[in-house]
């Protein structure tokens, strides 16, 4: 008897941190991230998907036998377990959960069922063109899961010592700052960065750049005062002007940051107008880890609202 492939996941125990891997080297950093942050967060587990619908032509209505699906699941489990031992050592033992179907949908289902606090995944291939043409799984997870997602490069191995947080004063961006503070190294520096709009927009909605900077800096100071900042961590407000995604990437490079954190959308019409697809741009172009935080009201985003 045959069946069409569907998304399916197995039962699991609750784990606040979920590591999504495809078993390939590009997600090695995600496995290290799970080991790095999992204990302090109360546990972690690995989830991987046997992408049945991608192994076969998706436009064809093929019926794949249950036995074939199980073979693919076994192959994916072996790949994930082999990766864990290769990255963390032969004695490493981590719970691995295998689903079938779209990786992003499988990961989102596991994350929702377990009410995880954070998903860690690979950032994808290093070159921007490779991400655009080949593998945008990180963005698919961000758009599907509705959970905080930490997308890390292959070489990720240590807690960040410097982080740049894009603050548009939405709840999501402030939440991004607070979660970033839980992921950084002791004695780290966190820059709270607000990006002023271009002059032509600024003159319509806010007046001069100097006036905007004064207000924004005061608001950033207020945000900083309400954050739970660990001892020896320095929080520094900063205002820039231009395209938000480009400015955050440039400032992260200038400060030698190892993490960029953003909310996935602004709140309100003007915030959306000025921000555009900031998270998408940052995830696609960043060579360093990116933390994305969805809206905190739990409302689902439409495709047009996604950052």
N, C-alpha and C positions, 0 to 999 in steps of 0.2 A: 504494500500500500504506500502511496506517495502523498506528500503534502507540500504546500507552498511555504517558503521560508518566512518566518515571522520573528519579530523581536521577542526574545525570551530570556529571562534571567532566573537564577536560582535564589533560594532563600539565603539569608545571611544574618549574622549578628550585627548589632548596631556598632558603628564605628564613626566617630566624628569627622575623620579625615579619610577621603577616598582618593586613591591614586588611579588614574586612568592611563593605561598603557596599551600599545599595539605590539609590544614585544621587540620592537626595533630599537636601534641605537638612538634614534632621535628622541625617544622617551626615557632614556637612561636617567636624565636629570630629574624626571618626575619620581622615579623610584628612590633616588637619593633624597628628594624632598620629603617623601613619605617617611623615610627613616629619620630624617632630621627633625621634622615637626610632629610626627605622629605621637610620640610618647607624651610630649607636653600637652597635646590636645586630647589625650585620653584614648588613644588607639587609632590604628589605621588598617586599611585593607586595600587590596588591588582588584580592579575590575578591568576586564578586557572583553572584546566582542569578536566573535567569528563573523566577519562581514559577508554573510552568505549572499545577500542581494548585490554585493559589489563583485563577487567572484564570478558571477554569471551575468549575462547581458540583462540589465534591468528593464529594458523595453520589451523583453520577451516574457511571456507567461509560462515560465518553466516550472515544472513540478520536481522538486528535489526530494529524494527519499529521506526518511528520518535517519536511516543509517549513514547517509552521506553527510547530513548535518552534524551528527555526532562525531564523525571523523574530523570535520572541520573544527568542532569545538575542542576535541582532544588535541589537535594540532596547535590551536591557539593557547590552550592551557600550558602545553609543553613549552611554547615560545615564551610565555610570560614567566613561568617558573624558572626557565633557563636564564632569562634576563635577570631575575632577582638574584640568583646565585652568582651570576657573572658580575653584577654591579655591587652587591652587598657581601659576597663571600659564600662559599659552599655551605656553610652552616646556617645561612639565613632561612627563616621559616615565616612566611607571611600568608595570610588567608588570601586565596585567589578565587574570584568569582567570574564565571564566563557566561556571557549572553550571546544571543544570535541576532543579527540584523544590523541596522545602522549603528555605528559606534556611539554617536552622540545621543541617540535615543535610548540605547542600552544604559549608558552612563547616567543619563537624566533619570531613568526609571529607578536605578539602584540608589541614586542620591536622594530622590524624593521619598522612597520607601524607608530609607534609613535616617532621613532628616539630617544629612551630613552638614557640617559647618563649613567645610572647604573641600573643593575638588582640586587636585594637582594633576596637571597633564603636561605633555611635551609642547614646546612652543612651535615645533615643526622645523622644517629645513631652514638653514641659516640664511640663504639668499632670498630676497624678497620675491624675485621672479619664480623661484621654486615653490614658495608658499602659494602664490597666486595660481600657478598652473598645476601644482601637484597635490598639496596636502594642507587643507585648512580645517583640520579636525578641531583645533583649539577654538576657533571662532564658532564652529558648529556647536560645540559643547557650551560655550558662553551663551549662545542664543537659545539653546534648547533647555538647559538645566535649570535656569533661574536661581542659581546658587553662586556664592563667591567662587571664583576660579583663579588659581595661580598657575599660569602657563610659564614654564621654565625652559631655558635652552639645554641642549644635550649635556654641556659641561657643568651644569649647576651642581654645587656640592656644599656650599656654606651659606649661613644666614647673611643677608645683606648688611653691609656696614653703612651704606648711604642709600636713601630712598627718596624718590620724587613723587609727590601725590598731587594729582590735578584736582583742584578744589573749585567747583562752580557754585558752591554753597547749597547744593542739593543734599538731601539726606544720604543718598548713595555715595556721594563723594566724601562726605564726612565719615561715613561708615568705612569707606576705603582707607582713610587715614588711620582710623582706630585699629582695623585689622592689620594694616601695614606695621603698626607699632608692636604687634604681637609676633611678627615674623622676623624682625630685624635683630642684628647682633647687639650685644651689650656695648654701650658707649657709641652708638650709631648716631648719624645725623639724618633727620627727616625734613625735607623741604616741602612746605605747603605752597603750591604754586597756583596762582590764579592768572588766567590769561585774558588781558583786556582785548576787546574787539578792535578791528582796524579803524583808522581815523574816520572814514566815511560813515561807518555805523555808530561809532562812539559819539560823534557830533550830534547825531539824531537822538540817541537814547540816554546819553549821560553827560555830555559836555566835554570839557577838556580832559586830556590824558592825566594831567596832574591831579585834577579833582577826582577822577576815577581811581587813581592809584591810592590816594589818601583814604577814600572810602573802603576800597578793597583790602588795603593793609590793615585797617582797623577791624574789618570783619574777619580777616585771617587770624589776627591776634585773639579775637573773641573765640573763634573755632579752636585755636590752640589751647586756650585756657580751659576749655571743657573736655579736652582729651585726657585719657588716662595714660600719662607719659611715664614710662619706666625710669628709674633712677639712671643718671649718667647719659640719658638720651637727650640730644639737643634738637629742638623743633624750631625751624626758621621759616617765617613767611617770606614770600617773594612774589612780585608782580611782574609779568611780562606782557608783551603785546604781539598780536599776530594770529596765525592759525593755531588753535589749541594743540592739535595733535603734533604738528611740526615743532612747536615751541617746547612741549614736554619732552619730546625726543632729543631736541638739541640741548636742553638744559640738563637732562640726564647724562648726556655725553660730556658736557662741560664739567659737571660735578663728579664724574666717574662713578655714577650711581650703579647699583646692581639690581634695582627694583623700580618699576614705575607702577603706580596704583591709580586707578580711575574708576568712577562710576560709569555704568553703561548708558546713562542718558541724563540730561538735565531735567529739571522740573519746570514746567511752564513753557509758554510759547517762545519767549525771548531766549531762554536758556537753550532750547532746542535749535533755534535759528543760529545762535552764535557758536554752538558747540559742534553741530553736525555729527559725523560718525567718528568721534574721537577715539573711542576704544578700538574700533575696527582698524583705524589707521595705525594706532600704536602697536596693536598685536601683530599686524602685518609687517611693520618696519622695525620693530625693536629687536636688538641683539641680546637684550637682557630680560630678566624675568618681568612678567606683567601680571598684576593683580587686578581683576575686574570685579566690581560689585554691582549686582542688579538693584533695581529700585526696592526700597525697604518696605513698601506698602503691600508687596506681594501681588500686585496687579500684573497680569501678563502684558508683555510688550508686543506691539505690532511690529512688523518688519520695518516700517518707516521710522519707528521711534528708537530702534536699537542703536546703541552707540558703537 
